[in-house]
Amino acid sequence: MVTKISNKEAYEKLDNTLCLNCQSIKFNIDKEENIDCKDVYEMLKCLEIVKKRLEALEIIKEKQIDTNWFKCCNSSKDYNNSVPSYKQITREEYGLLREALVDDK
């Protein structure tokens, strides 16, 4: 029987499994740049990026973020002034979304 796993739970399971087994993982096996992680630190950095993007997607979904409008705003206050109260975001959410949607080029 297949059970449904949330995005966050999937990330946490992968993170935990990889961290517990990192002694047996071989890094940079194929010797090509940007194909796999060169070491455990790069792997953890990549996991953190995935975690932040999943969190951003959850916020976008939950608060029905207009991503095009969001990219034009310079602060959470700017964004919140143009949306209904139930769609407003915190400064922390704004920072996370900014990193995911605008700053990542």
ABEGO torsion letter per residue (X at the ends): XBBBBBAAAAAAAAAAAAAAAAAABBBGAAGBBGABBABAAAAAAAAAAAAAAAAAAAAAAAAGBBAAAAAABABAAAAAAABBAAABBBAAAAAAAAAAAAABX
